[in-house]
Every structure is written in C-alpha cells, then in structure tokens.
C-alpha cells in the first residue's frame, strides 16, 4: 500500500489500498451534539472532489464509489480514557484519531484487565491522566472551530 504523507494534520491523507483504490481523508468539522449536518456532509464531498481532482487531474471523470463521514473523539492533551466508568461499565475511549489501532489495542487490554490480568501496558494506561475536561459552551465551540478554521487555512492546497 502506498501513502503520501501530509505536512499538516489538517491536510489530506491519501492512501492506495491493497485492492488498488484511492482512500482520502481531508475534512474535519465540530458538532457538540455529535451529529453531522447534511450541509456539512455535502461540503465535505465537494472538498474531497476538488482535492482529488487537484492531485489526479487525469482521473477527473472518475466517480466516487463511496463518500462517508464518521466521528472521532479528540482531547486537548491527546490522552484517552481507559478503565472503569461505573460498576460493571468499562471503557477505552477517545482514541484521538487513532481509532483502529489504538481502539483495538486498548480494547484487548481492557478485556484482559476485566478478566483479572495485569501487565505493564495495562498499568501504564490505568495510571495515565485521561483526557482534559472541556470548557463549557459557547467557549468550547468557539475554540474548536477557531482551531479547525486556522488549521485548514494553514493547510492551504494540502487539503
């Protein structure tokens, strides 16, 4: 699989998959209630199309087979939560954009911990400080949206 590395986290990630497809990620938006807006989804598809055509003008007539949106949990201090949330309720949460890798690893470690196993990695995660608390609204939305807009502006054509 090939990968073109980006210079900024707000730029695009472009990968060639093992089945010879192009996978692109390049849009972020913030929704305090966790639900994407139809207008934002349409905008993201347009952004993907423009970015794709800038990189691959010879493929401008190729239709997208899929375009989708998903949620990621980010914390200001890049820490996730690992451990017990309530009696008989456990979680490995807030993967900071590393969902498949970090989620798989911490999920397995959490299952091991619940089963009574302890090891160096479990002890490390249990001792981690966890994610920072977020400021209340409207400060949270203003802050996050400012960071997103500034990052996307700085990424420029890298998006």
Secondary structure by P-SEA (a helix, b strand, c coil): ccccccccccbbbbbbcccbbbbbbbbbbbbccccccaaaaaaaaaaaaaaaaaaccccccccccccbbbbbbbccccbbbbccccccccccccccccaaaaaaaaaaaaaaaaaccccaaaaaaaaccccccccccaaaaaaaaaaaaaaaaaacccc
